[in-house]
Amino acid sequence: MISDYTLFDEVIVNVGVCVEYDPDHNLDEDSWFKIEEFSEQNYCIDFLKTEFDSVNYNDLNKEQFSKIAYLLSIQGDDTYFQKLTPSLFIRRKTMVFGETAEVEESSNRLVINALPDAVYYKASDTLIFKNLATISSIFKGVDELYKEATKEEVEQFLDESFIELADGYDVSKVSKPNRKRIALAMASLDAMSDDDKSSMLSYVNDYCENKLNYDYENNKFEVSTDNDLKLLLYGIEQRFYTTPFGQEKRIANSVQPID
């Protein structure tokens, strides 16, 4: 649509400290998720796999503006993306403040956000982004990273030997966030030895003895609510810890490995 104009301020990020996408991770305000070797992924758009030459693309006409799904801005070697939604199109009378205040009659305007929704760094072949749901309409198939346990997998997990369901709690009452956590927990359990699993049960009980009922004789946790299940899943992921100063017991909302 336009050339010789930079839509976004440069986003300078050290991709080495960006977070590998984890659906249960809450980003800090100044953090980004990353997908490395992005051009090798099935959901990478073809545009990023070839050298850009504007002569290969036609100009949009006026009638096509309202059909734009997303913007991309090529800034140096990097490509910036912004998803477009109806709320970003302004079609009403506006007051513009320059040297003087002026009223402009209704016209089509498109709001450019302060930050792009994603940036592709060609040099490192890395895509950074804040929200997977936002970019899923740009990169079709990227939502495969948001792994959610299937009904069969949830049933399999709830049938684990250390779980005793109570008060009518069953697969139909497992929330979407917990289905997501179950997918992660199942992978963690697969990597545990029998001794590790036994230690995990003691670890969870140490931190949740006033919140989860534990049958010592049968080594089972009673799960009667979605919150019970969440605590157990946090335990499997080793989210509980004690501060070295003050000895306060806490739950880590998000975790990130330290190399």
C-alpha positions in Angstrom: 0.0 0.0 0.0 2.8 2.4 0.9 6.5 2.5 0.6 9.4 4.6 2.0 7.6 4.8 5.4 8.4 2.9 8.6 5.1 1.9 10.3 6.6 0.7 13.6 9.3 1.9 15.9 12.2 -0.6 15.8 11.7 -3.5 18.3 15.1 -4.4 19.6 15.0 -7.7 21.4 17.7 -10.2 22.4 16.1 -13.3 21.1 18.3 -15.3 23.4 16.3 -14.3 26.4 12.9 -14.6 24.8 10.7 -17.4 26.1 10.1 -20.6 24.1 6.4 -20.7 23.7 4.6 -22.3 26.7 0.8 -22.0 26.9 1.0 -21.9 30.7 3.6 -19.1 30.8 2.5 -15.6 31.7 4.9 -13.2 30.0 6.4 -10.3 31.8 5.5 -6.9 30.3 8.8 -6.6 28.5 9.1 -10.2 27.4 8.3 -12.0 24.2 7.6 -15.6 23.2 9.8 -16.9 20.4 9.7 -19.6 17.7 13.2 -20.4 16.4 13.9 -21.8 12.9 10.6 -20.3 12.0 11.1 -20.6 8.2 11.3 -24.4 8.7 7.9 -24.6 10.3 4.8 -25.6 8.3 2.9 -22.6 9.5 5.5 -20.1 8.2 4.0 -18.1 5.3 5.7 -18.4 2.0 6.4 -14.6 1.9 9.1 -15.0 4.6 10.8 -17.8 2.7 11.7 -15.8 -0.4 13.4 -12.5 -1.1 11.0 -9.6 -1.2 10.7 -7.6 -4.4 7.8 -5.0 -4.6 7.5 -5.4 -8.4 6.0 -8.9 -7.8 3.0 -7.4 -6.0 0.1 -5.3 -7.2 -1.2 -2.2 -5.5 -4.4 -2.5 -3.5 -7.4 -0.6 -4.8 -9.7 1.4 -2.5 -12.4 -1.3 -2.5 -9.9 -3.9 -1.1 -8.8 -1.8 2.0 -11.6 -3.1 4.2 -10.7 -6.7 3.4 -7.1 -6.5 4.7 -6.5 -9.3 7.3 -3.1 -8.1 8.5 -0.4 -5.6 7.9 3.2 -6.4 7.3 6.0 -3.8 7.3 9.4 -4.7 5.9 11.9 -2.7 7.9 15.5 -3.5 7.0 15.9 -7.3 7.0 13.0 -7.7 9.5 9.3 -8.0 9.0 6.7 -6.6 11.4 3.1 -7.9 11.6 -0.1 -6.4 12.9 -3.4 -8.3 12.9 -6.3 -6.1 11.7 -9.8 -6.2 13.4 -12.9 -4.1 12.6 -12.2 -1.9 15.6 -9.0 -0.6 14.1 -10.9 0.8 11.1 -12.2 4.3 11.8 -15.0 5.5 9.6 -16.3 8.6 11.4 -15.8 12.4 11.7 -12.6 13.2 13.6 -10.9 16.2 15.0 -7.2 16.5 14.0 -4.8 18.5 16.1 -1.8 20.0 14.2 -0.9 23.7 14.1 -4.6 24.2 14.5 -7.6 22.0 15.3 -9.4 20.8 12.3 -12.4 18.6 11.7 -12.2 16.0 9.1 -15.3 14.4 7.6 -15.8 10.7 7.7 -13.1 8.8 6.0 -11.4 5.4 6.2 -8.6 5.4 8.7 -6.6 2.5 10.0 -5.0 2.6 13.5 -1.4 1.4 13.7 -0.7 -0.1 17.2 2.3 1.1 19.2 3.8 -2.4 19.1 3.5 -5.0 16.3 1.8 -8.3 17.1 4.9 -10.2 15.8 8.3 -9.6 14.4 10.3 -11.9 12.2 14.0 -11.5 12.5 15.5 -12.9 9.3 19.1 -13.0 10.5 18.2 -15.4 13.4 15.2 -17.0 11.6 13.1 -16.2 14.7 9.6 -15.0 15.2 8.7 -13.2 18.4 5.2 -12.5 19.6 3.1 -11.7 22.6 -0.1 -13.7 22.1 -0.5 -16.9 20.1 -4.3 -16.4 19.5 -3.5 -13.0 17.9 -1.1 -14.3 15.4 -3.0 -17.6 14.6 -5.0 -15.9 11.9 -1.7 -14.7 10.2 0.2 -17.9 10.5 -2.3 -20.7 9.8 -1.6 -23.7 12.0 0.6 -22.0 14.5 -2.0 -22.8 17.2 -0.7 -26.4 17.2 1.7 -25.0 19.8 -1.3 -24.6 22.1 -1.6 -28.2 23.0 -4.8 -29.1 24.9 -5.4 -32.7 26.1 -8.1 -34.5 24.3 -11.1 -36.0 26.1 -9.4 -39.4 25.9 -6.2 -38.0 27.3 -8.0 -36.3 30.2 -9.8 -39.5 31.0 -6.5 -41.3 30.9 -4.9 -38.8 33.3 -7.8 -38.9 35.7 -7.4 -42.6 35.8 -3.9 -42.3 37.2 -3.3 -44.5 40.2 -2.6 -41.5 42.5 -6.0 -39.8 41.7 -9.3 -40.5 43.4 -12.2 -38.6 42.0 -14.9 -37.5 44.4 -18.2 -35.5 44.6 -19.1 -36.2 41.0 -16.0 -34.6 39.5 -15.3 -36.1 36.1 -13.9 -35.3 32.7 -16.9 -33.2 31.8 -16.0 -30.7 34.6 -12.3 -30.3 33.7 -11.8 -26.6 32.6 -10.0 -25.6 29.4 -6.9 -24.3 31.4 -6.6 -27.6 33.2 -6.9 -29.6 30.0 -4.0 -27.5 28.8 -2.0 -28.2 32.0 -2.9 -31.9 31.7 -1.1 -32.1 28.3 2.0 -30.7 29.9 1.7 -32.9 33.0 1.4 -36.0 31.0 4.7 -35.3 29.3 6.3 -34.6 32.6 5.0 -37.9 34.1 6.3 -39.9 31.1 9.8 -38.6 31.9 9.6 -39.6 35.6 10.9 -42.8 37.1 8.8 -44.7 39.6 10.9 -43.3 42.4 10.4 -39.7 41.0 6.7 -40.2 40.9 6.7 -41.4 44.5 8.7 -38.4 45.5 6.4 -36.1 43.6 3.4 -37.3 45.6 5.3 -36.5 48.9 6.3 -33.1 47.4 2.7 -32.2 46.5 1.4 -33.3 49.9 4.0 -31.3 51.8 2.8 -28.1 50.1 -0.9 -28.9 49.8 -1.7 -30.9 53.0 -4.3 -28.3 54.0 -5.7 -28.0 50.6 -5.8 -31.5 49.1 -6.9 -34.7 50.9 -4.3 -37.4 50.7 -4.9 -41.0 51.4 -1.6 -42.2 52.8 -2.6 -45.9 52.8 -3.4 -45.9 49.1 -1.2 -43.0 47.9 -4.1 -41.2 46.3 -5.1 -37.5 46.2 -8.8 -36.8 46.3 -9.9 -34.5 43.4 -13.4 -33.1 43.8 -13.0 -29.7 42.2 -11.2 -28.0 39.3 -9.0 -26.2 41.8 -8.0 -29.5 43.4 -6.9 -30.7 40.0 -5.0 -27.4 39.3 -3.0 -27.8 42.5 -2.1 -31.4 41.7 -1.1 -30.4 38.1 1.1 -27.5 39.5 2.7 -30.1 41.8 3.5 -32.4 38.9 5.2 -29.5 37.2 7.1 -28.6 40.4 5.6 -25.2 40.7 5.7 -25.1 44.5 8.7 -23.7 46.3 9.9 -22.2 49.6 11.7 -18.8 49.7 15.2 -19.1 51.2 14.6 -16.0 53.3 11.5 -16.1 55.4 10.6 -19.7 54.4 7.4 -18.7 52.8 5.7 -21.4 50.7 4.7 -20.1 47.2 3.3 -21.2 43.8 5.2 -20.1 40.7 2.6 -18.8 38.3 5.1 -19.2 35.4 8.5 -20.8 35.2 11.5 -20.5 32.8 14.6 -22.7 32.8 17.9 -21.0 33.6 20.7 -22.3 31.5 
